[in-house]
Amino acid sequence: MEHARLTVTLRPTTGTLARLASTLNNHRVLDLAFSTAAPASARAVVRVPRPEAVRVQQKLRRMVDVLDVALEPAGPAEDTVEVREVGPVGGRGR
């Protein structure tokens, strides 16, 4: 699957991660990483299918906490990552 990576620079405030998750809620997010390096900056890396990348970038730029959003195509090594959905854990034994 072709995908793109968005690197988001944010100003961390109370609820930043929750607002980020809410903004991404309607999109197919393949991977999300969030980190804070200093009290005044945070970074999120979001991987989404390529067809959705520009729309996700536009939505992220409208967030109050966002300072910058860089869109970059994913490298060939990252294309080998397989994402699988796993069914419910547990269940009835026979």
Summary of the structure (lengths in Angstrom):
residues: 94
radius of gyration: 15.4
end to end distance: 37.4
largest distance: 54.9
contacts: 221
relative contact order: 0.30
helix: 26%
strand: 35%
